[in-house]
């Protein structure tokens, strides 16, 4: 198994791992929006929009949750940016940071599981920590630099998919592809959101636990692969 992982080309491996993290992000955003008072912890565009409407008192939308998630995300991205400064591709620090992401998700899943009813202060803390680790993940993905796959947002991916398609500029075909990964990124975040909604019917902790396992699995595979290709 380890030999098979090591034998995969870096570009293909990184694309696969980032797409898997995109699926995990869909789960986490579903957990945040449906289980933590309509808050996105990965999709900051959605949070900014919700925050803007909430500040105007529209439909009693939350303000504190999106604000805390946004602050946590920016802090996490800043920490990862500093830790990965001057590095490219997958490094030991990428492994460590994604390990933190998976570990925090697992700890939050256990915490939520042990609490019968989530108090407001704890829910806000969970939102903040999820935002922070998603910021870490997004910054790692930025350094790994798989084109068109950021793991946390698909708006630009959808734009590129449509604009470069045969109905648009046709640039994707001229460049030898690119539409496939864009399409997969959209489908996987959609599938992740659906999976997250189903997992919430079991428990809030279930979505967190599955995302933790997915992220830690990506971390282990990425570490094994990078050790051989470094």
N, C-alpha and C positions, 0 to 999 in steps of 0.2 A: 504493500500500500504506500509506504513512504517513498519507495523508488518510483512509483507511478506519479506521485505528487511532484517529486523532483524533476521528472522527465518532461513536465508541461512547460511550454515556452512562457517566459515572463509576461508578455503582453496578454496572452490568453488567460493565464492564471489570474492576473490582476483584474481583468475585465470580469471574470467569473465571480471573484470574491466581492467586488464592488456591487455587482448586480444582486448578490445574495444579501448584502447589507442594505440595499435599496428595499428589498422585500421586508427586512426587519424594521426599517423605518416606517413602512406602511402599518405594521402592527403597532408600533409605539405611538404613531399619530392617532390611530383609532383608539388606543387606550387613553391617550390624553384628551381627545375631543369628546368621547362618549363616557369615559370614566372619571375625568378630572375637570368637569364643568366647562366643556367646550373650549379647550386649550390645545393648540398644536405644540408639540415639543420638538418636532423636527422641521416642519414647514414654517419658516419664519415669515414668509410672505403672507400666509393665512393669518398668523398672529398679529402682524402689523395692521392688516385690514380689520380684524376683529377689535383690536385695541382702538383704532380710529373711530369705529362705529360705537364702541362701548363708551368712549369718552364723551360722545354726543348723546348718550342715554338711549341709544336705539335698541328696542326690544329687550331691554334689561341684559344686554350682553356683558360678559365679565371684563373687568379692567385689570385687576390685580394678577390674575392667572397669566394672561398673555404678557403682561409687563415683566413678571418674574421669569417666565420661560425665555423671553427675549434677552433679559439680562444674563441669565444662566448660560444661554447659548453663546453669547458674545464672549463671556468670561472663559468658557471652555475652549472656544476657537482661539482666543488669544493665548491661552496657556499652551495649547498644542502648536500654535504658530511659533511661539518662542522655543519650544522644545525641539521642533523640527527645522529650525532655521538653518539654511545652508545645505539641507539634505534633499534628496530626490528619490523617487521610487519607494520601495518597501525597505525599511531599516529596522534595527533592533528597537529603536524608539517608537516606530509605528506599531510594532508588536506590543510594546509596553502600554502605549496609550489605548489601543483597542482592548487590551486585557483589562484596563481600568474601566472602560465602557461596559464590557460584559460583566465584570465583577460588581459594579455599582447597580446594574440592572438586576442581578441575582440577589443582592442585598435588599433592594427595594421590594422585589417580589416576596422575599421571606418576611420582611417587615409588614407588608400589606396583608399577607396571609395570616399573620399572628394577631392582627387587629380586627375585631368584629365589625366595627363601623369606623370609617376613616374620618377623624376630626379635621376641621377646616385647616388648622395650622399644619397638620401633617400632610394633607393633600397639597398645600402650597409648597411645602418642602420637597415633596416627591416631584412636583412640577418643575421646581428649580433645578433639582439634581438631574432629572431627565433632560431638561434643556441643556444643561452643562455638558453631559456626556454626548449628546447629539452634536453639540458644537465641537467637541473633541473628534468625533467620528468624521464630521464634515471636513475638518482641517486636515485630518490624515488622508482622506480621499482626495483632497486638493493636491497634496504632495505626491501621492501615488500617481495622480494625474492620468486617469483613464478618460479619454475624450468622450464627452457627452454623458458621463455617469458621475453625478455628484453625490449620490446616495440619499440626499435629503430633499431634493426639489426636482420637478420634472417640467416646469413651465418652459424653460429654455430648451429642454430636450424635445418637447412637443413642437415648439416653434421651429427648431432645426429639422425635425422630422417632416413637417409639412412644407417648409420653405425650400428644402433641398430635394423634395420628392420629384417624381416625374411630372406631377401636376404643378410644381413650382419651378425652381431654377434648373432642376435636374443635376445639381452639383454632387449629390450623393453617388449617383451612378458614374459620373465623370471621375470622381475621386476613388472609385473602386469599392464603394460600400459606405457603411455608417448608419444606414436606416435600421438595420437589424438590431443593433445594440440599443438604439434609441427606443425602438418599439418594445424591446424586452424590458427596458427600464420603466416605461410607462405601465406595462402589463404587470410587472412584479410589484410596483408600489400599490397598484390597484388590488392585486391579489393579497398583498400584505394587509391592506386596510380591511378587506373582507375577512381574512383570517382573524385579525384583531377583534373585529365585531363579534365573530363567532366565539372566540375565546372569552370575551367579556361575559357571555352567557354562563360560562363556567365560574369565573371569578376574575377580578381585576388583576390578581397576582398571576393568573395563567398567561396572559399576554406578555407580562414582564418576564416571566420565566422562559417562555419560548424565545423571546428576543435575546435574552441573555445567553441561552444555549446556542442560538444561531451565531451571535457575535463571537462567543468564545470559540466556536468551531472554526469560524473564519480566521480568527487570531492564530490558532494552532496550525492550521494548514498554511497560512501565510508565513508563519515563522519557519516551518519546515522547508518550504519552498525557497525562501529568501536565503536561508543558511547555505543552500547548495548553489544559488545563483549570484550570491554577493560578489 
